[in-house]
Amino acid sequence: MIPATLRALPTRVGLGSGADRTRRLLPLVALAGLLLLTGCSAPGSVSLDIVESDADLAESHLTHSPTEATRDDDAEARRAVRAVTREEAVVVEDRRYQPIGTERPVRIDGVVYRLNATVVDSREVPRVEVGVDYDPADDAAGRTVQFDALPERDREVLATVIDPDYGRRTDGYEVNESLPYERPERSALLDGPLFVAYEGERYRVAATRRGTTTLEDFRYTAERVATTAAYGERVRQTHEFRLQGLDGNETAILESAREETYYPDSDDDAGFQALVDRFTARDEDAVRREESYGNWIVEWRGETYWVSLRFTGFETAA
């Protein structure tokens, strides 16, 4: 069942229409952030992930999009993405920012969809800044309120703001969040600083009105693009090119990059510079290209690879 905040509109429009792996592509996508941290001090890096199928290529292309469709912790938005592929449209209510990105298509159950968003309503609501003191003095004065005794909106706010695993314990308010707060007259937090007993801990909480903020309702529709495999085939046909004419240094680096991410020791690495020149000279073929980073799809030695190249400390051909 779609939650109350996801209002499904009446449906009117139907949504129409191999080799051993050197490294598994999809698990490594999840590790990309860790790998970047490992070599963050290096002037560059390159990795080659073998592409086993067009469906895998589509998954990599969508995963590497600059903006993910939803934040990992936004369960309502994730439900909306799934719901909109079955309904004519879905409305996600009361958001300060667009909750579902539309910059790249999304993959749902083996099918790729393009999402469209329209603001259908907006309103100004009070804004409240909430501060949390994780280490109040034992003899600090003030009344203590049990979390479950607070008004519903206060509980929602504190469940978002308070993190029992938060590591810092210094004097004063350590966390300050600015949040929309409809009907602030019902808030117990705005009556003045108080202590909240929550999950076995005692926190000092202060809330202050800070003007207003805009909440919007976003109406989403979905257009079926293709199956995942067909989408991957289009990506391959658009971006893939053959790597050839490599010198010995370039070949050695790519051989290493097939096993694990290669990090040059310095910006004097001639082989790495040659690869940077080679790839940045083909910006028109890049799947993604930023100032010092890019993704390309190449055919090399009879296999297709997804190439991730970072070149912060190197000159480019452009």
Backbone bond lengths (Angstrom), bond angles and torsions (degrees), N, CA, C in turn:
res aa  C-N    CA-C-N  psi(-1)  N-CA   C-N-CA  omega(-1)  CA-C   N-CA-C  phi
1 M - - - 1.463 - - 1.522 109.55 -
2 I 1.335 115.24 138.06 1.456 120.05 179.10 1.520 108.59 -77.13
3 P 1.367 118.42 132.67 1.464 120.87 -179.50 1.515 111.87 -59.24
4 A 1.337 115.58 161.24 1.462 120.06 -177.10 1.509 112.40 -59.76
5 T 1.334 117.15 -30.10 1.460 119.53 -178.40 1.520 112.21 -80.37
6 L 1.341 117.44 -4.35 1.468 120.88 175.23 1.518 106.58 -110.39
7 R 1.311 116.80 97.70 1.455 120.32 -174.19 1.517 109.67 -91.60
8 A 1.324 117.23 107.60 1.462 121.57 -179.44 1.523 109.28 -79.25
9 L 1.318 116.55 130.65 1.457 121.41 178.39 1.528 109.47 -90.88
10 P 1.338 118.37 158.84 1.463 120.52 -179.42 1.519 111.30 -55.54
11 T 1.312 116.71 136.23 1.453 121.53 -178.67 1.518 110.40 -75.01
12 R 1.336 115.92 126.76 1.462 120.90 177.62 1.515 111.59 -127.79
13 V 1.333 117.26 -28.04 1.458 120.29 -174.09 1.510 108.67 -114.15
14 G 1.346 118.00 123.06 1.452 121.17 174.17 1.516 109.57 -77.63
15 L 1.333 116.13 151.29 1.463 121.17 179.51 1.523 108.61 -96.34
16 G 1.412 115.37 98.60 1.446 118.76 -179.34 1.507 114.00 -76.86
17 S 1.214 70.24 -140.43 1.393 75.45 -177.23 1.512 123.99 -100.17
18 G 25.296 100.68 170.58 1.323 132.64 48.24 1.481 115.48 -179.45
19 A 1.039 135.29 -38.20 1.486 136.01 -169.08 1.524 111.05 -93.06
20 D 1.362 116.72 163.72 1.468 120.00 173.69 1.514 108.20 -60.26
21 R 1.312 115.74 142.41 1.454 120.52 -174.28 1.512 110.75 -93.79
22 T 1.351 117.25 126.96 1.453 120.32 175.29 1.521 110.10 -67.30
23 R 1.316 116.86 -44.22 1.460 122.46 172.82 1.516 107.20 -141.35
24 R 1.308 117.19 141.05 1.453 119.57 177.44 1.520 109.26 -70.43
25 L 1.334 116.40 124.65 1.459 121.13 -174.86 1.519 112.44 -69.13
26 L 1.326 116.56 -51.63 1.455 118.39 -169.01 1.522 113.43 -66.33
27 P 1.342 121.27 -43.85 1.456 118.19 176.32 1.521 112.86 -60.38
28 L 1.338 117.14 -33.02 1.454 119.36 -178.68 1.518 111.80 -70.98
29 V 1.338 116.40 -27.56 1.465 118.43 175.94 1.520 109.79 -57.47
30 A 1.338 116.27 -41.30 1.462 119.60 -179.76 1.518 112.43 -67.38
31 L 1.344 116.49 -23.46 1.454 120.47 -178.85 1.517 112.82 -94.15
32 A 1.325 117.86 3.53 1.468 120.42 -173.72 1.523 111.94 -57.77
33 G 1.345 115.96 -43.53 1.457 118.16 -179.51 1.515 112.22 -61.85
34 L 1.366 116.99 -40.71 1.457 120.11 179.18 1.512 111.53 -64.72
35 L 1.320 117.10 -40.36 1.455 120.22 -179.82 1.527 111.08 -65.20
36 L 1.326 116.17 -38.86 1.465 118.72 178.54 1.522 110.89 -64.28
37 L 1.343 116.17 -37.91 1.458 118.78 178.62 1.519 111.07 -66.35
38 T 1.347 116.42 -36.99 1.451 120.38 -178.98 1.515 111.21 -60.41
39 G 1.341 117.15 -39.99 1.456 119.89 -177.54 1.511 113.35 -108.78
40 C 1.344 116.90 27.77 1.465 118.96 -173.27 1.520 112.04 -65.55
41 S 1.346 117.85 -22.55 1.459 119.31 -179.47 1.526 112.28 -86.60
42 A 1.324 117.61 -10.82 1.460 120.88 179.79 1.525 109.90 -77.58
43 P 1.349 117.48 152.75 1.470 119.56 -178.54 1.532 113.38 -76.72
44 G 1.315 117.09 -2.25 1.451 119.99 179.43 1.510 111.13 -176.65
45 S 1.323 116.46 177.73 1.457 121.65 176.17 1.514 108.62 -164.12
46 V 1.343 115.75 155.60 1.451 120.49 174.76 1.525 108.20 -146.45
47 S 1.326 115.71 138.21 1.456 121.42 175.06 1.517 108.85 -134.89
48 L 1.338 116.11 146.20 1.456 123.51 176.27 1.518 107.69 -120.46
49 D 1.325 115.98 120.94 1.457 121.46 176.86 1.520 108.32 -114.09
50 I 1.319 116.65 120.75 1.450 119.72 -177.84 1.525 110.08 -69.04
51 V 1.316 116.65 138.24 1.455 123.05 -178.40 1.516 107.99 -100.84
52 E 1.309 116.09 116.91 1.457 121.23 -174.53 1.514 113.03 -84.64
53 S 1.331 117.42 -27.98 1.465 120.58 -176.74 1.515 109.70 -154.92
54 D 1.315 115.54 165.48 1.463 119.68 176.44 1.531 111.00 -65.37
55 A 1.348 116.91 -32.28 1.465 119.42 177.62 1.523 110.40 -64.15
56 D 1.340 116.76 -40.58 1.465 119.86 176.60 1.521 111.32 -64.83
57 L 1.322 116.46 -37.40 1.458 120.12 179.09 1.524 110.45 -64.56
58 A 1.327 116.35 -40.46 1.466 119.68 177.01 1.519 110.72 -62.63
59 E 1.336 116.97 -43.26 1.453 120.75 179.88 1.517 110.94 -61.02
60 S 1.331 116.82 -42.92 1.457 120.38 179.59 1.524 110.69 -65.08
61 H 1.311 117.02 -42.64 1.457 121.59 -179.81 1.524 110.98 -61.62
62 L 1.323 117.01 -43.54 1.451 120.08 -178.72 1.519 111.43 -72.89
63 T 1.331 117.96 -37.68 1.453 121.45 179.97 1.517 111.74 -66.50
64 H 1.340 116.92 -34.01 1.458 120.94 -177.53 1.521 112.77 -86.61
65 S 1.326 118.01 12.04 1.458 119.52 179.51 1.528 109.39 -65.13
66 P 1.348 118.15 147.48 1.466 120.96 -176.78 1.517 113.60 -57.44
67 T 1.343 118.37 -34.33 1.449 121.28 -179.61 1.522 109.04 -126.52
68 E 1.330 117.13 121.82 1.450 120.01 177.45 1.527 109.61 -67.77
69 A 1.319 116.50 155.78 1.460 119.75 -177.03 1.523 111.68 -61.46
70 T 1.334 117.05 -42.11 1.457 120.52 179.92 1.517 109.55 -140.93
71 R 1.315 116.40 159.73 1.457 120.49 171.54 1.518 109.04 -71.42
72 D 1.328 116.39 148.79 1.457 120.66 -178.01 1.519 112.42 -58.87
73 D 1.347 117.40 -31.09 1.459 119.80 -175.20 1.528 112.78 -94.69
74 D 1.334 117.80 8.11 1.457 120.91 -177.92 1.527 109.27 -100.72
75 A 1.336 115.22 80.20 1.464 119.81 -175.99 1.518 111.44 -64.53
76 E 1.344 117.69 -36.78 1.459 120.18 -179.51 1.522 110.85 -62.59
77 A 1.329 117.24 -42.32 1.462 119.92 179.62 1.528 110.92 -65.92
78 R 1.340 117.28 -37.37 1.460 119.06 178.02 1.525 111.05 -64.77
79 R 1.334 116.48 -39.59 1.466 119.25 176.15 1.522 110.64 -63.68
80 A 1.342 116.37 -37.06 1.463 120.10 -179.88 1.523 111.03 -64.61
81 V 1.334 117.24 -39.28 1.464 120.21 178.91 1.523 109.98 -59.37
82 R 1.323 116.34 -43.81 1.464 118.97 179.35 1.531 111.28 -69.44
83 A 1.329 116.37 -39.49 1.459 119.18 -177.06 1.521 111.87 -65.80
84 V 1.320 117.49 -36.73 1.458 120.08 -174.05 1.527 111.59 -70.18
85 T 1.316 118.05 -19.33 1.470 119.53 176.20 1.520 111.65 -78.96
86 R 1.351 117.00 -10.04 1.465 120.42 178.96 1.525 112.62 -110.43
87 E 1.332 116.21 -17.63 1.461 120.91 -177.29 1.530 109.48 -114.06
88 E 1.339 115.13 168.79 1.456 118.64 175.71 1.522 110.77 -65.75
89 A 1.327 116.29 -39.80 1.464 121.00 -179.99 1.515 108.89 -162.78
90 V 1.318 115.57 159.27 1.460 122.46 177.10 1.521 107.83 -135.78
91 V 1.326 116.55 140.11 1.462 121.61 178.33 1.526 108.78 -109.99
92 V 1.310 115.94 126.90 1.460 122.37 173.57 1.527 106.76 -104.08
93 E 1.319 116.10 121.12 1.460 120.87 -169.56 1.528 113.13 -99.10
94 D 1.331 113.99 158.48 1.469 123.38 166.83 1.524 112.70 58.94
95 R 1.323 117.04 57.16 1.453 121.46 179.19 1.522 110.16 -121.88
96 R 1.348 115.20 139.37 1.462 119.68 174.70 1.523 111.45 -79.64
97 Y 1.327 116.42 -25.58 1.458 121.49 -178.84 1.525 108.64 -133.55
98 Q 1.318 115.96 159.26 1.460 120.22 177.67 1.527 108.99 -61.29
99 P 1.324 118.37 118.05 1.465 120.02 -172.10 1.514 114.85 -79.13
100 I 1.319 117.56 -20.61 1.460 121.15 -176.68 1.514 108.05 -126.35
101 G 1.322 117.05 119.65 1.451 120.73 -179.57 1.519 112.13 -68.62
102 T 1.308 116.65 143.92 1.470 121.35 179.02 1.520 111.70 -118.29
103 E 1.351 117.56 9.68 1.459 120.44 -175.54 1.529 112.39 -67.48
104 R 1.317 117.18 -34.88 1.463 122.25 179.86 1.524 109.55 -127.72
105 P 1.327 117.62 155.93 1.466 119.80 174.92 1.531 110.94 -63.42
106 V 1.323 115.87 163.99 1.461 122.02 177.11 1.521 109.06 -122.13
107 R 1.336 115.69 152.79 1.464 121.13 179.75 1.512 109.05 -107.72
108 I 1.329 116.22 124.97 1.456 122.44 178.15 1.521 108.26 -131.41
109 D 1.335 116.16 116.45 1.470 121.83 174.95 1.524 112.52 51.83
110 G 1.329 116.20 47.27 1.457 120.48 174.06 1.510 115.44 81.01
111 V 1.334 117.91 7.43 1.460 121.98 179.46 1.537 108.02 -127.99
112 V 1.328 116.03 141.55 1.464 121.79 179.44 1.529 108.83 -100.63
113 Y 1.353 115.01 132.37 1.457 121.29 -179.78 1.521 109.65 -123.89
114 R 1.329 115.10 149.56 1.455 121.41 170.14 1.524 107.71 -103.08
115 L 1.325 117.34 127.72 1.457 121.94 -177.56 1.526 110.90 -98.19
116 N 1.316 115.61 146.72 1.464 122.27 175.09 1.524 108.48 -128.04
117 A 1.326 116.51 142.52 1.459 121.14 -176.81 1.520 110.87 -128.28
118 T 1.323 116.01 140.60 1.462 122.84 176.53 1.527 108.73 -137.12
119 V 1.326 117.02 135.98 1.465 120.98 174.77 1.528 107.74 -79.72
120 V 1.334 116.10 121.30 1.461 120.13 -177.20 1.524 112.57 -107.46
121 D 1.328 117.79 -11.82 1.457 119.97 177.30 1.523 108.12 -161.85
122 S 1.329 117.02 149.14 1.459 121.33 175.83 1.521 108.73 -149.72
123 R 1.312 116.45 152.56 1.452 121.21 -178.64 1.521 109.55 -158.29
124 E 1.318 115.18 152.53 1.459 121.81 175.83 1.526 109.36 -89.81
125 V 1.331 116.44 133.33 1.461 120.69 177.23 1.523 108.27 -132.58
126 P 1.316 117.81 157.10 1.461 119.99 177.94 1.531 111.36 -58.94
127 R 1.326 114.52 148.92 1.464 121.25 177.61 1.519 108.56 -118.04
128 V 1.330 115.95 135.96 1.460 121.65 -176.73 1.519 108.99 -125.71
129 E 1.336 115.78 134.85 1.459 120.98 174.06 1.525 108.35 -98.64
130 V 1.334 115.35 125.58 1.459 121.93 -176.79 1.522 109.13 -112.92
131 G 1.329 116.20 126.44 1.454 121.67 177.37 1.512 110.89 -113.90
132 V 1.345 116.52 144.36 1.469 121.74 -179.03 1.519 109.07 -125.33
133 D 1.340 115.73 126.68 1.464 122.15 172.55 1.522 106.88 -100.71
134 Y 1.340 115.99 112.42 1.461 120.84 -175.49 1.529 112.55 -81.00
135 D 1.298 117.77 -13.93 1.460 120.25 -175.12 1.527 110.71 -136.75
136 P 1.336 117.17 62.23 1.468 118.73 -179.11 1.522 110.95 -68.96
137 A 1.324 115.30 152.04 1.464 120.02 178.36 1.529 109.89 -62.65
138 D 1.326 115.85 143.36 1.461 120.00 -176.71 1.523 112.10 -61.11
139 D 1.347 116.43 -31.18 1.461 119.54 -177.56 1.524 113.09 -99.66
140 A 1.352 116.69 13.05 1.465 119.98 -179.81 1.526 109.79 -63.44
141 A 1.334 114.83 135.44 1.464 120.03 -178.46 1.516 110.93 -80.63
142 G 1.300 116.18 153.28 1.452 120.88 176.80 1.511 110.74 141.09
143 R 1.315 115.18 154.14 1.456 118.93 -178.97 1.522 110.51 -78.96
144 T 1.328 115.46 150.66 1.460 122.21 178.97 1.527 108.94 -110.38
145 V 1.331 116.00 132.34 1.463 122.15 -179.22 1.524 107.79 -120.44
146 Q 1.307 116.35 135.20 1.458 120.56 173.99 1.532 109.22 -71.00
147 F 1.301 116.27 138.62 1.458 121.24 -178.06 1.530 111.20 -52.19
148 D 1.324 117.28 -45.81 1.475 120.90 -175.87 1.521 112.72 -67.24
149 A 1.348 117.39 -15.67 1.465 120.27 -179.80 1.526 112.39 -88.02
150 L 1.309 118.21 -7.27 1.466 121.95 -178.20 1.526 110.37 -76.01
151 P 1.343 117.57 156.65 1.465 120.32 172.65 1.533 110.93 -58.70
152 E 1.311 115.77 157.21 1.464 120.84 -173.02 1.524 112.42 -57.05
153 R 1.338 117.69 -45.83 1.460 119.68 -177.97 1.520 110.83 -65.55
154 D 1.326 118.57 -37.28 1.462 120.83 175.48 1.526 110.60 -60.23
155 R 1.321 116.79 -42.26 1.472 119.79 179.17 1.520 111.15 -64.46
156 E 1.335 116.15 -40.88 1.469 119.54 178.86 1.527 110.84 -61.44
157 V 1.325 116.19 -43.66 1.463 120.75 -178.83 1.521 110.98 -64.73
158 L 1.326 116.76 -48.39 1.459 119.48 -176.91 1.527 112.19 -67.94
159 A 1.313 117.50 -33.71 1.466 119.65 176.74 1.520 110.89 -63.71
160 T 1.339 116.04 -27.39 1.459 120.70 177.60 1.525 111.56 -81.83
161 V 1.337 116.43 -37.21 1.460 121.23 -171.47 1.526 112.48 -86.44
162 I 1.336 118.33 -43.04 1.457 121.35 -174.59 1.521 110.56 -80.20
163 D 1.312 115.93 127.62 1.461 122.61 176.27 1.524 108.12 -119.03
164 P 1.341 118.47 106.13 1.469 120.52 -178.48 1.523 113.31 -58.71
165 D 1.328 118.09 -21.63 1.468 121.45 -179.23 1.523 112.65 -92.42
166 Y 1.336 116.73 3.09 1.461 120.28 -179.22 1.524 109.69 -58.85
167 G 1.330 118.03 126.81 1.454 122.35 -169.34 1.514 116.07 -83.95
168 R 1.317 118.38 -26.79 1.465 119.79 -175.33 1.519 111.02 -75.54
169 R 1.301 116.11 143.76 1.466 121.92 176.04 1.523 108.07 -141.66
170 T 1.326 118.05 81.00 1.457 123.22 -179.80 1.519 109.17 -118.69
171 D 1.320 116.06 171.87 1.461 120.09 -179.82 1.524 110.35 -69.80
172 G 1.326 115.55 143.73 1.454 120.23 174.14 1.514 113.21 89.26
173 Y 1.315 114.24 -175.41 1.464 121.11 -177.45 1.531 109.13 -80.34
174 E 1.340 115.05 122.30 1.457 120.17 -173.55 1.518 113.01 -100.01
175 V 1.303 117.77 -20.38 1.456 121.46 -179.08 1.518 108.05 -126.73
176 N 1.319 116.85 128.15 1.462 121.36 175.97 1.514 108.52 -129.90
177 E 1.324 116.35 122.11 1.453 121.93 179.25 1.517 109.34 -122.61
178 S 1.341 116.33 137.34 1.452 121.59 176.30 1.524 107.93 -102.82
179 L 1.326 116.84 119.09 1.460 121.39 -170.25 1.531 111.10 -133.59
180 P 1.342 117.05 148.72 1.466 119.73 172.73 1.527 109.54 -67.43
181 Y 1.324 115.54 145.57 1.459 118.51 -173.67 1.518 109.14 -148.64
182 E 1.324 116.83 87.23 1.454 120.27 177.13 1.523 109.93 -71.42
183 R 1.305 116.41 146.35 1.456 124.10 -179.28 1.528 111.74 54.81
184 P 1.348 117.98 54.74 1.468 120.11 -178.25 1.526 112.91 -62.36
185 E 1.332 117.03 -19.53 1.468 118.90 179.32 1.527 111.94 -63.72
186 R 1.321 116.75 -16.85 1.463 120.22 178.66 1.526 112.49 -90.12
187 S 1.314 117.86 -2.08 1.462 121.14 -175.07 1.519 111.72 -81.55
188 A 1.319 115.96 135.63 1.460 121.09 171.99 1.514 110.88 -83.49
189 L 1.325 117.24 -23.75 1.460 121.46 -177.93 1.518 111.49 -67.66
190 L 1.341 117.27 -30.82 1.457 121.01 -176.81 1.525 112.97 -80.15
191 D 1.324 117.05 -3.12 1.459 120.07 178.61 1.522 111.79 -75.07
192 G 1.327 117.59 -8.47 1.459 121.30 -178.68 1.517 109.50 132.87
193 P 1.343 117.23 165.68 1.462 119.14 -179.80 1.528 110.83 -55.84
194 L 1.321 115.94 137.39 1.457 121.11 177.47 1.521 109.19 -146.03
195 F 1.326 115.30 169.13 1.453 120.63 177.27 1.524 108.75 -102.94
196 V 1.327 115.37 137.49 1.455 121.16 179.38 1.520 108.66 -117.66
197 A 1.318 116.18 125.29 1.462 121.68 174.99 1.520 107.99 -89.37
198 Y 1.334 115.54 116.68 1.470 120.48 -172.27 1.530 109.34 -142.30
199 E 1.332 115.90 118.37 1.459 122.98 176.94 1.530 111.83 51.10
200 G 1.352 115.07 46.64 1.449 120.07 174.42 1.511 115.58 81.91
201 E 1.323 118.02 0.09 1.460 122.22 179.45 1.528 109.91 -118.50
202 R 1.337 115.28 162.23 1.463 121.62 179.39 1.526 108.21 -119.85
203 Y 1.321 116.55 122.71 1.455 122.33 -177.09 1.534 109.22 -121.07
204 R 1.326 115.46 142.33 1.467 119.61 171.77 1.524 107.77 -93.03
205 V 1.310 116.32 128.49 1.462 121.64 -173.71 1.525 109.01 -125.96
206 A 1.332 115.66 135.28 1.463 121.56 175.12 1.526 108.35 -130.42
207 A 1.323 116.01 138.92 1.462 120.99 179.03 1.526 109.13 -131.27
208 T 1.336 115.87 137.98 1.464 121.76 -177.77 1.519 109.60 -135.25
209 R 1.312 117.80 136.55 1.469 120.89 175.83 1.515 109.65 -70.35
210 R 1.341 116.28 136.25 1.462 122.47 -178.32 1.522 110.59 -132.88
211 G 1.312 117.27 58.50 1.459 119.50 177.02 1.514 112.23 75.73
212 T 1.330 116.01 -140.29 1.459 120.84 -176.71 1.529 110.38 -132.44
213 T 1.319 114.49 167.11 1.455 121.71 173.24 1.520 108.11 -139.98
214 T 1.328 117.42 161.57 1.459 121.68 -177.39 1.527 110.02 -99.17
215 L 1.330 116.06 127.82 1.460 121.76 172.07 1.521 108.70 -107.37
216 E 1.326 115.39 140.67 1.463 120.33 -177.77 1.521 110.34 -129.64
217 D 1.346 114.86 152.50 1.460 122.02 171.89 1.526 107.75 -105.45
218 F 1.331 116.23 128.00 1.466 121.65 -177.43 1.529 109.73 -108.61
219 R 1.325 114.98 126.20 1.462 121.36 176.55 1.529 108.93 -98.01
220 Y 1.326 116.29 123.44 1.463 121.68 -177.73 1.530 111.11 -111.79
221 T 1.318 114.73 138.50 1.456 121.77 169.84 1.524 108.13 -125.49
222 A 1.323 116.32 160.70 1.465 121.17 -177.85 1.520 110.37 -129.75
223 E 1.313 115.50 138.35 1.465 122.36 176.27 1.523 108.32 -116.57
224 R 1.308 116.00 124.71 1.457 120.35 179.18 1.521 109.97 -68.70
225 V 1.339 116.97 126.96 1.456 121.41 -179.05 1.518 110.96 -97.06
226 A 1.322 116.83 -55.51 1.460 121.38 -176.64 1.515 108.91 -175.42
227 T 1.326 116.59 169.43 1.453 119.02 168.63 1.525 108.43 -66.19
228 T 1.322 116.37 162.31 1.457 119.54 -179.90 1.519 111.24 -58.95
229 A 1.322 117.00 -43.78 1.470 120.20 -179.01 1.524 111.30 -64.27
230 A 1.333 117.18 -42.77 1.463 120.30 -179.75 1.526 110.69 -66.20
231 Y 1.326 116.60 -37.24 1.461 120.02 177.58 1.524 109.75 -64.44
232 G 1.343 117.17 -43.78 1.460 120.67 178.23 1.516 112.11 -61.38
233 E 1.324 116.70 -36.84 1.464 119.95 177.97 1.527 110.60 -63.86
234 R 1.329 117.03 -40.34 1.464 120.01 177.73 1.529 111.05 -63.43
235 V 1.334 115.49 -41.42 1.465 119.78 178.79 1.525 109.82 -61.64
236 R 1.325 116.90 -44.03 1.457 120.68 -179.99 1.530 110.67 -61.67
237 Q 1.318 116.86 -47.43 1.462 120.43 -177.34 1.525 111.70 -63.93
238 T 1.323 116.63 -31.21 1.461 120.94 -177.67 1.523 112.30 -79.48
239 H 1.330 117.79 -37.07 1.457 120.63 -166.96 1.530 115.70 -115.10
240 E 1.303 118.91 -21.70 1.466 119.41 -172.15 1.529 112.27 -70.38
241 F 1.332 116.03 138.13 1.467 120.51 171.52 1.525 108.27 -140.45
242 R 1.322 116.05 162.94 1.462 121.24 -175.31 1.520 110.49 -92.28
243 L 1.319 115.96 132.38 1.457 121.72 173.92 1.522 108.63 -86.49
244 Q 1.306 116.72 122.74 1.464 120.32 179.10 1.530 108.98 -152.29
245 G 1.328 114.88 162.12 1.457 120.15 179.55 1.510 114.25 73.89
246 L 1.340 117.58 24.25 1.459 121.06 -179.36 1.527 110.55 -73.42
247 D 1.344 116.47 143.30 1.458 118.23 174.10 1.529 109.27 -85.81
248 G 1.316 117.04 179.02 1.453 120.88 -175.43 1.515 113.55 -62.96
249 N 1.335 117.68 -39.38 1.466 120.86 179.68 1.523 111.57 -65.71
250 E 1.325 116.78 -43.55 1.460 120.36 178.73 1.526 110.92 -62.70
251 T 1.332 115.25 -44.15 1.465 119.70 -179.35 1.524 111.02 -61.12
252 A 1.332 117.03 -43.52 1.460 120.82 -179.23 1.532 111.08 -62.25
253 I 1.329 116.14 -40.18 1.465 119.59 179.75 1.523 110.41 -65.83
254 L 1.314 117.72 -43.69 1.456 120.36 -179.18 1.524 111.46 -68.04
255 E 1.319 116.81 -35.99 1.464 119.54 175.37 1.526 109.83 -59.69
256 S 1.310 116.49 -43.55 1.463 120.82 178.38 1.522 111.05 -66.67
257 A 1.335 116.83 -39.27 1.467 121.51 -176.09 1.519 112.14 -70.03
258 R 1.351 117.42 -17.12 1.464 119.50 174.96 1.520 111.03 -73.43
259 E 1.330 117.27 -26.03 1.455 121.65 -177.70 1.525 111.68 -90.82
260 E 1.333 116.66 -41.87 1.457 122.16 177.91 1.516 108.04 -160.22
261 T 1.322 116.24 159.89 1.461 120.20 -177.77 1.528 109.95 -56.74
262 Y 1.334 114.87 132.58 1.471 121.04 179.67 1.524 109.02 -95.79
263 Y 1.349 115.90 131.61 1.457 122.16 177.26 1.533 108.88 -120.59
264 P 1.327 117.90 117.85 1.474 119.13 176.08 1.520 110.36 -66.41
265 D 1.337 115.51 144.49 1.463 120.13 -179.15 1.528 112.15 -70.86
266 S 1.336 116.58 -29.96 1.461 120.46 -177.83 1.519 108.95 -153.86
267 D 1.346 115.10 174.12 1.460 118.80 178.05 1.521 112.13 -81.89
268 D 1.349 117.09 9.26 1.473 121.65 174.68 1.517 111.93 -96.07
269 D 1.319 117.64 6.74 1.470 121.78 -179.44 1.528 108.51 -70.61
270 A 1.342 116.29 103.16 1.469 121.13 -173.95 1.524 111.54 -65.50
271 G 1.338 116.68 -38.64 1.456 119.32 179.90 1.521 111.84 -65.05
272 F 1.332 116.70 -41.60 1.457 119.86 179.17 1.524 110.37 -67.01
273 Q 1.344 117.05 -40.07 1.467 119.91 177.29 1.515 110.88 -60.61
274 A 1.338 116.51 -38.24 1.465 120.03 178.70 1.528 110.63 -63.95
275 L 1.332 117.18 -38.46 1.459 119.92 177.88 1.526 111.14 -68.03
276 V 1.320 116.66 -41.25 1.469 120.14 176.69 1.529 109.95 -58.22
277 D 1.344 116.43 -45.47 1.465 120.06 178.97 1.525 110.78 -61.68
278 R 1.318 115.75 -40.86 1.465 120.70 -176.36 1.528 110.86 -65.06
279 F 1.323 116.48 -46.69 1.468 119.30 -175.93 1.521 112.28 -76.47
280 T 1.326 117.93 -42.33 1.468 118.69 -177.77 1.523 112.05 -71.26
281 A 1.339 117.19 -16.76 1.467 119.86 173.11 1.526 111.26 -73.39
282 R 1.349 116.28 -11.02 1.466 120.75 -179.66 1.525 109.69 -118.87
283 D 1.307 115.14 46.71 1.467 119.16 179.25 1.524 111.78 -59.23
284 E 1.325 116.68 -30.20 1.468 118.98 -178.19 1.520 111.57 -65.72
285 D 1.335 117.50 -19.45 1.461 121.20 179.73 1.522 112.49 -96.97
286 A 1.318 118.10 -5.47 1.461 120.99 -176.04 1.521 110.73 -66.63
287 V 1.325 115.78 140.11 1.459 120.77 172.13 1.518 109.48 -74.10
288 R 1.315 114.26 -38.53 1.459 121.29 178.10 1.524 107.34 -145.97
289 R 1.327 116.20 135.08 1.465 119.42 -178.72 1.518 108.92 -140.66
290 E 1.338 116.14 120.57 1.447 122.40 174.59 1.524 108.09 -120.41
291 E 1.323 116.02 -177.04 1.457 119.87 -172.57 1.521 112.77 -57.13
292 S 1.309 118.35 -42.50 1.461 120.42 -178.05 1.516 112.10 -132.99
293 Y 1.320 116.52 29.22 1.461 120.70 -177.86 1.521 108.79 -155.03
294 G 1.340 116.65 151.29 1.449 119.79 175.97 1.513 111.90 -165.14
295 N 1.349 114.53 160.21 1.461 122.38 172.81 1.517 108.77 -122.79
296 W 1.333 115.63 135.48 1.455 122.19 176.75 1.529 109.30 -133.10
297 I 1.327 115.73 159.08 1.471 121.96 174.99 1.519 107.00 -116.10
298 V 1.330 116.48 123.68 1.456 119.66 -176.02 1.526 111.03 -128.91
299 E 1.324 114.75 151.76 1.464 121.59 167.61 1.529 106.78 -100.68
300 W 1.307 116.40 126.79 1.468 121.02 -178.27 1.521 108.97 -147.50
301 R 1.310 115.13 122.33 1.466 122.04 179.17 1.524 111.69 55.41
302 G 1.328 115.69 40.79 1.456 121.00 174.72 1.519 115.40 81.06
303 E 1.330 118.02 3.08 1.460 121.66 179.10 1.527 109.48 -121.41
304 T 1.339 115.43 158.36 1.456 121.22 175.56 1.520 109.01 -104.31
305 Y 1.339 115.97 134.59 1.459 121.33 -177.44 1.526 110.67 -127.92
306 W 1.327 114.00 146.74 1.462 121.93 168.71 1.522 106.35 -95.20
307 V 1.318 117.19 119.55 1.457 122.16 -175.62 1.529 109.35 -105.12
308 S 1.337 115.59 127.59 1.462 121.71 173.83 1.522 107.22 -114.02
309 L 1.321 116.53 116.83 1.468 121.91 -173.71 1.526 109.70 -124.45
310 R 1.317 115.88 122.87 1.472 122.08 174.47 1.521 107.96 -117.31
311 F 1.333 117.52 132.88 1.459 121.18 -171.35 1.522 111.15 -140.95
312 T 1.321 115.90 50.14 1.468 122.09 -175.43 1.533 111.70 -56.58
313 G 1.342 117.88 -40.48 1.457 120.62 -174.55 1.503 114.81 -99.55
314 F 1.332 118.53 17.09 1.471 121.14 -176.46 1.521 111.24 -122.77
315 E 1.328 114.62 151.55 1.461 121.00 174.45 1.534 109.10 -73.78
316 T 1.334 115.50 152.27 1.462 120.14 179.12 1.517 109.72 -112.38
317 A 1.350 114.14 162.94 1.454 119.57 -179.14 1.511 111.81 -72.33
318 A 1.324 117.39 -25.17 1.481 121.58 -177.25 1.520 110.71 -70.78
